[in-house]
Amino acid sequence: MNFKSTRDNSNIVTPSMAILQGLAADGGLFVPVSFPKLQKNLDSLGKMSYQELAYEIMSAYLDDFSSDDLWACINGAYDEKFDDPGMAPVVKVGEVDHMELFHGSTIAFKDMALSILPYLMKTSAVMNKSDKDIVILTATSGDTGKAAMAGFADVPGTSIIVFYPKNGVSSIQERQMVTQKGENTHVVAIEGNFDSAQTKVKELFNDIDLRKEMDDRGFQFSSANSMNIGRLLPQVVYYAWAYLREVERGKVAYGEAINFCVPTGNFGDILAGYYAKMMGVPIGKLICASNDNKVLYDFFETGTYDRNREFVLTISPSMDILISSNFERMLYHAASNNTEELLKLMRSLETSGTYTVTPEVMVNFKDYAAEYATEEETMDQIRKVFEKTGYCMDPHTAVASRSYEKYVEKTGDRAPCVIVSTASPYKFPEAVLKALGRLPEDITDDALINQLNAVSKVAIPKAIHDLKDAPVRHDLVIPVAGMKDTVRKIILS
């Protein structure tokens, strides 16, 4: 098993090197040369713990890792940091089940992958005899930054710099980041949106002079967001896990397909579902749920990707994205691994902000469907589901919940479906309480958290308790144009 760049089929590296590099030197993203198949039948997989299933799936991709090394990564990541022994419990919410991915240390789905990425990366560095310190450079739309820093904090031989959009994340998300401990962690707010930060981070990865300067000083860049294949592969596991739980619950028999509805921004989470399907997990449709920044919905409807539109700040900020970086991987697969076609489309996106795929390429997106929920629909869904079932959802999950309803109304497809629930409502207490009509007069974080606890009856997570008296350690705010100088100052000065 090797990995190749989406922008150069001859740029082929080992799994460990793909993880270590994060982003290919040619600007592409690493994808598997071919998709491995599940080596055990579904009945056997259904008897496994989450950790055993993670080993079964990830070992198929990471075949240059020894069994001992991979098990060490899995056991180090998936331990008591998670407050549910099932890691990703599947729960009944009315007529549809939800897979909860927020039981980790930062109460968001990013924990499922970013708990293990530091272990994978350090192991990869040893395997490749790298003597350079690793500098994790990442942009976040709210959750990746905190989860990545929690994973890499005080890990020897690493530093992490996180850029996030000032006023573009919830107050709880921001507090989680700016109070992060660790001498090797650095958080920087930018005057711009997530797309601006992500585009600049990719530019820095591809800045030859900066990379040489870093190399000469004993550093190398890597990524912690879903551009890194080491972030994406652990996410494949929970799609298989959810399917097996649906069989266990009697929703389907082994071999019968289920759908997943996924709140989608950067396209990494839903792409992991596609990888699970390509491995042999019986998945029907992957329903891509968007908020008002519905660039992906419009693509699936028209075949045209067009980022030339207003950037909307919503109550589901992790989805406030117009340039979905992981979509390049899916586009490459859909174009039958044609790098020439992929490069043409990427150039068009960079120069004109848009591209249109051919009907021959579009047919290869048949595994997907798409819907979206407006801000008003999202708020209404939080209230409606809570009043009907007593289940309290965060705004991202509500986008998926309402999008799923619209999908069924449009298609009549009533196959069993799992809503991918990506964050705890405690990440977004103001939005949730406003939707429920229970916003307190005192809109401080503490008041909001206490009110949400009283209304929802959901226990306050430890991650939220830990914020109460945590001092602010990071307060730098810069223009996007200052990101390169900031990186140089942090790492090289």
C-alpha positions in Angstrom: 0.0 0.0 0.0 1.4 3.3 -1.1 0.0 6.8 -1.5 0.3 9.2 -4.5 -0.4 12.9 -5.0 -3.6 14.0 -6.7 -1.5 16.4 -8.8 1.3 13.9 -9.9 0.7 10.2 -10.3 4.4 9.6 -10.2 4.8 11.2 -6.8 4.4 8.0 -4.8 5.3 7.6 -1.1 4.9 5.1 1.7 2.1 5.6 4.2 4.4 6.9 6.9 5.9 9.4 4.6 2.5 10.6 3.5 1.6 11.2 7.1 4.9 12.9 7.8 4.7 15.3 4.8 1.0 16.1 5.4 0.7 17.9 2.0 2.5 16.7 -1.1 5.4 18.9 -2.3 3.6 19.5 -5.5 0.6 21.0 -3.7 -1.5 17.9 -4.1 -3.2 15.7 -1.5 -2.1 12.1 -0.9 -4.6 9.4 -1.8 -4.2 5.6 -1.7 -2.9 4.1 -4.9 -5.7 1.6 -4.6 -8.4 0.9 -2.0 -7.8 -2.1 0.3 -10.7 -4.4 1.0 -11.9 -5.6 4.4 -10.1 -8.8 5.2 -12.7 -10.2 7.7 -16.4 -10.7 7.1 -18.9 -8.3 8.7 -20.0 -10.8 11.3 -16.4 -11.1 12.6 -15.9 -7.3 12.6 -19.2 -6.9 14.5 -17.7 -8.7 17.5 -14.7 -6.3 17.7 -14.1 -3.4 20.1 -13.6 0.0 18.6 -9.9 -0.3 19.1 -9.8 -3.7 17.4 -11.9 -2.4 14.5 -9.5 0.6 14.2 -6.6 -1.8 13.9 -8.3 -3.9 11.3 -9.1 -0.9 9.1 -6.0 1.2 9.6 -3.6 -1.6 9.2 -4.9 -2.2 5.7 -3.7 1.3 4.8 -0.7 1.7 7.0 1.1 -1.5 6.0 4.6 -0.1 6.7 3.7 0.2 10.4 4.5 -2.8 12.5 1.7 -4.4 14.4 3.2 -3.3 17.7 3.7 0.3 16.5 0.1 0.6 15.2 -1.3 -1.0 18.4 0.7 1.5 20.5 -0.8 4.4 18.5 -4.3 3.0 18.9 -4.0 2.3 22.6 -2.4 5.7 23.3 -5.2 7.5 21.5 -8.4 5.6 22.3 -8.3 5.4 26.1 -10.0 7.1 29.1 -9.9 10.5 27.2 -13.2 9.4 25.8 -16.1 9.3 28.2 -18.0 6.5 26.4 -16.5 3.0 26.1 -18.0 2.7 22.7 -16.1 5.8 21.6 -18.7 6.7 19.0 -22.1 5.6 20.4 -25.1 5.3 18.1 -28.2 6.6 19.8 -31.9 6.6 18.8 -33.4 10.1 18.2 -37.0 9.8 17.1 -37.1 7.7 14.0 -33.5 8.1 13.0 -30.2 7.2 14.7 -27.4 9.5 15.5 -23.7 8.6 15.7 -22.2 10.8 18.5 -18.6 11.7 17.7 -18.2 14.2 20.6 -17.2 12.1 23.5 -13.5 12.9 23.3 -11.4 15.5 25.2 -12.5 18.5 23.2 -16.2 17.4 22.6 -16.0 17.4 18.8 -15.6 14.8 16.1 -12.0 15.9 15.4 -11.0 14.1 18.6 -11.6 10.8 16.8 -8.7 11.4 14.5 -6.6 14.0 16.2 -6.2 11.8 19.3 -4.2 9.4 17.2 -2.4 11.6 14.7 0.4 12.7 17.0 1.2 9.0 17.7 1.1 8.2 13.9 3.3 11.2 13.1 6.0 10.5 15.7 6.1 6.9 14.7 6.4 8.0 11.1 9.3 10.3 11.9 11.1 7.4 13.6 10.4 5.0 10.7 11.8 7.5 8.2 14.8 8.4 10.4 13.8 12.1 10.4 16.0 14.2 12.6 13.9 17.4 12.1 11.5 18.9 14.5 7.9 18.8 13.1 6.0 22.1 12.8 2.3 21.5 12.5 0.8 24.3 10.5 -3.0 24.4 10.3 -6.0 26.6 9.8 -9.2 25.8 11.7 -12.9 26.7 11.3 -13.3 26.0 15.0 -12.7 22.5 16.1 -9.5 21.2 14.4 -7.3 23.7 16.2 -8.2 22.8 19.7 -8.2 19.0 19.0 -4.9 19.2 17.3 -3.3 21.2 20.1 -4.7 18.9 22.7 -3.0 16.0 20.9 0.4 17.7 20.2 0.7 19.8 23.4 4.2 19.2 24.8 5.0 16.3 22.5 8.8 16.4 22.1 10.1 17.4 18.7 6.9 19.1 17.6 5.4 22.6 17.5 1.9 23.5 16.4 0.7 26.8 15.0 -3.1 27.2 14.6 -4.7 30.1 12.7 -8.4 30.8 13.2 -10.8 33.5 11.9 -11.4 36.1 14.6 -15.2 36.5 15.1 -15.7 33.4 12.9 -15.9 30.7 15.7 -18.2 30.4 18.7 -17.1 31.9 22.0 -16.6 28.5 23.5 -14.5 27.3 20.6 -12.3 30.4 20.9 -11.9 30.0 24.7 -10.8 26.4 24.1 -8.1 27.5 21.8 -6.8 30.7 23.5 -6.5 28.9 26.9 -4.6 25.9 25.4 -1.6 24.8 27.5 1.7 23.6 26.1 5.0 25.4 25.5 4.9 24.2 21.9 1.4 25.5 21.1 0.7 28.7 19.3 -2.7 30.2 18.5 -3.1 33.1 16.1 -6.4 34.9 15.2 -6.5 36.3 11.7 -8.6 39.2 10.3 -10.4 37.2 7.7 -12.4 34.1 7.2 -11.4 30.4 7.3 -11.0 30.2 3.5 -8.4 33.0 3.7 -6.5 31.2 6.5 -6.6 27.8 4.7 -5.5 29.3 1.4 -2.5 31.0 3.0 -1.5 27.9 4.9 -1.4 26.0 1.6 0.7 28.8 0.2 3.2 28.5 3.1 3.5 24.7 2.5 4.3 25.4 -1.1 6.7 28.3 -0.4 10.0 26.9 -1.6 12.1 29.6 0.0 10.4 29.2 3.4 10.6 25.4 3.3 14.4 25.6 2.5 14.9 28.1 5.4 13.0 25.7 7.7 14.9 22.7 6.5 18.3 24.5 7.0 17.3 25.2 10.6 16.2 21.7 11.3 12.4 22.0 10.9 9.8 20.5 8.5 6.2 21.4 8.0 3.3 18.9 8.4 -0.4 19.3 8.7 -3.0 18.3 11.3 -6.1 19.1 9.3 -7.9 16.7 7.0 -5.4 17.5 4.2 -3.2 15.0 6.1 -4.1 11.4 5.1 -3.2 10.5 8.7 -6.2 12.6 9.8 -8.6 11.1 7.3 -7.9 7.3 7.7 -8.9 7.1 11.4 -12.3 8.6 10.4 -13.0 5.7 8.1 -13.2 3.5 11.3 -16.4 5.1 12.7 -18.4 4.6 9.6 -17.8 0.8 9.8 -18.4 1.0 13.6 -21.8 2.7 13.0 -22.8 0.2 10.4 -22.1 -2.7 12.7 -24.1 -1.0 15.5 -27.1 -0.7 13.2 -26.9 -4.4 12.4 -26.6 -5.1 16.2 -29.7 -2.9 16.8 -31.6 -4.8 14.1 -32.0 -1.9 11.7 -30.4 -3.9 8.9 -29.0 -7.4 8.2 -25.4 -8.0 7.4 -24.8 -6.8 3.8 -27.8 -4.5 3.6 -26.8 -0.9 3.0 -27.5 2.2 5.2 -27.2 5.9 4.4 -25.2 8.5 6.3 -26.1 12.2 6.4 -23.0 14.3 7.2 -22.7 18.0 8.1 -20.0 19.0 5.7 -17.5 21.9 5.3 -14.0 20.8 4.3 -15.3 17.5 2.9 -13.0 15.3 5.0 -15.5 13.6 7.2 -17.9 12.6 4.4 -14.9 11.5 2.3 -14.0 9.1 5.0 -17.4 7.5 4.5 -16.6 7.1 0.8 -13.4 5.4 1.7 -15.3 3.1 4.1 -17.7 2.2 1.2 -14.8 1.5 -1.2 -13.4 -0.9 1.4 -16.6 -2.9 1.5 -18.7 -1.3 4.2 -22.3 -1.5 2.9 -23.2 2.2 2.5 -25.9 3.5 0.2 -25.9 7.2 -0.1 -23.6 9.7 1.6 -25.8 12.8 2.0 -23.7 15.9 2.0 -25.5 18.5 4.3 -24.6 22.1 3.9 -25.5 25.3 5.7 -26.1 28.7 3.9 -22.6 28.4 2.5 -24.0 25.8 0.1 -21.2 25.6 -2.5 -21.1 21.8 -2.3 -24.9 21.5 -2.6 -24.9 23.6 -5.7 -22.1 21.5 -7.1 -24.0 18.3 -6.7 -27.1 19.9 -8.3 -25.3 21.5 -11.3 -21.8 20.0 -11.7 -20.3 23.5 -11.3 -18.2 24.4 -8.2 -18.4 28.2 -7.7 -16.9 29.9 -4.7 -17.7 33.4 -6.1 -20.5 34.2 -3.6 -21.0 35.9 -0.3 -19.3 34.2 2.7 -22.0 33.8 5.3 -21.2 33.6 9.0 -23.6 31.1 10.6 -24.3 29.4 13.9 -22.6 26.3 12.4 -19.2 27.9 11.9 -17.2 24.7 11.2 -19.1 24.5 8.0 -18.6 28.2 7.0 -16.3 27.2 4.1 -16.4 28.0 0.4 -13.1 26.2 -0.6 -13.5 22.6 0.6 -9.8 21.4 0.4 -10.6 17.7 0.7 -13.0 17.8 -2.3 -9.8 17.7 -4.4 -9.4 14.1 -3.4 -12.9 13.1 -4.4 -12.6 15.1 -7.6 -9.4 13.1 -8.4 -11.2 9.8 -7.8 -14.2 10.9 -9.8 -11.9 11.9 -12.7 -10.6 8.4 -12.8 -7.2 9.5 -11.3 -6.6 11.8 -14.3 -4.1 14.3 -12.9 -4.2 16.4 -16.1 -8.0 16.9 -15.7 -7.6 17.5 -12.0 -4.9 20.2 -12.5 -7.1 21.9 -15.1 -10.0 22.1 -12.7 -7.8 23.3 -9.8 -6.2 26.0 -12.0 -9.7 27.2 -13.0 -10.7 27.4 -9.3 -7.6 29.4 -8.4 -7.9 31.8 -11.3 -11.7 32.3 -11.8 -13.1 30.8 -8.6 -15.1 28.2 -10.4 -15.0 25.0 -12.5 -17.5 22.7 -14.2 -16.9 18.9 -14.5 -17.9 16.9 -17.5 -21.0 14.6 -17.4 -18.5 11.6 -17.5 -16.9 12.8 -14.3 -20.2 13.8 -12.7 -21.6 10.3 -13.0 -18.8 9.1 -10.7 -20.3 11.2 -7.8 -23.3 8.8 -7.8 -22.5 7.7 -4.2 -23.5 11.1 -3.0 -26.6 13.1 -2.5 -26.8 16.7 -1.2 -29.1 18.9 0.7 -28.8 22.1 2.8 -30.5 23.8 5.7 -30.9 27.6 6.0 -30.1 29.3 9.3 -33.8 29.6 10.1 -34.3 25.8 9.3 -31.3 25.0 11.5 -32.7 26.9 14.5 -36.2 25.4 14.0 -34.7 21.9 13.8 -32.9 22.2 17.1 -36.2 23.3 18.8 -38.4 20.8 16.9 -36.3 17.7 17.7 -35.8 18.8 21.3 -39.5 19.3 21.9 -40.4 16.0 20.2 -37.6 13.7 21.6 -35.8 15.6 24.4 -32.6 15.3 22.4 -30.4 18.4 22.3 -28.4 18.9 19.1 -25.6 21.3 18.2 -26.2 23.5 15.1 -24.0 21.3 12.8 -26.0 18.2 13.7 -29.2 20.2 13.2 -28.1 21.1 9.7 -27.7 17.3 9.0 -30.9 16.5 10.7 -33.0 18.9 8.6 -31.1 18.1 5.4 -31.9 14.5 5.9 -35.6 15.3 6.2 -35.5 17.3 3.0 -33.6 14.5 1.3 -36.4 12.0 2.2 -39.1 14.5 1.2 -37.4 14.9 -2.2 -36.4 11.3 -3.0 -38.7 9.1 -1.0 -35.6 7.1 0.1 -36.4 5.7 3.5 -33.5 3.4 3.8 -32.0 3.3 7.3 -29.8 6.4 7.8 -27.4 7.5 10.5 -27.0 11.2 11.2 -23.4 12.0 11.9 -23.4 14.2 15.1 -20.2 16.1 15.1 -20.2 18.3 18.2 -21.7 18.6 21.7 -24.3 21.3 22.1 -22.0 22.8 24.8 -19.7 24.0 22.0 -22.5 26.4 20.9 -24.7 27.1 23.9 -25.8 30.6 22.8 -27.1 29.3 19.5 -28.8 26.3 21.0 -30.5 28.2 23.8 -31.7 30.9 21.3 -33.2 28.2 19.2 -34.9 26.7 22.2 -36.2 30.1 23.3 -34.4 29.9 26.6 -31.6 32.4 26.2 -30.7 33.9 29.6 -30.4 37.7 30.1 -26.8 37.2 31.2 -25.1 36.1 28.0 -21.7 35.1 29.5 -20.3 31.7 28.8 -20.8 30.5 32.3 -24.4 31.6 32.4 -25.1 30.0 29.0 -23.5 26.7 30.1 -25.5 26.6 33.3 -28.7 27.4 31.5 -28.1 24.7 28.8 -27.4 22.2 31.6 -30.7 23.1 33.3 -32.7 23.0 30.1 -31.2 20.0 28.4 -30.4 17.8 31.5 -27.2 16.8 29.7 -24.2 16.7 32.0 -21.7 19.5 31.5 -18.6 17.8 29.9 -15.2 18.0 31.6 -13.9 20.0 28.7 -16.3 22.8 29.6 -15.6 22.6 33.3 -11.9 22.9 32.6 -12.5 26.3 30.8 -14.1 28.0 33.8 -10.8 29.3 35.4 -8.4 28.7 32.5 -6.3 31.8 31.8 -5.9 33.2 28.3 -2.5 32.3 26.9 -2.8 33.3 23.3 -4.1 36.7 22.2 -2.3 37.6 18.9 -4.5 38.9 16.1 -2.9 39.6 12.7 -3.9 40.3 9.1 -3.8 37.3 6.7 -0.8 38.9 4.9 1.2 38.6 8.2 0.9 34.8 8.5 4.3 34.0 6.9 6.2 36.5 9.1 4.4 35.2 12.1 5.4 31.6 11.4 9.0 32.7 10.9 9.0 34.6 14.1 7.5 31.8 16.2 9.7 29.0 14.8 12.9 30.7 13.7 13.5 33.6 16.1 
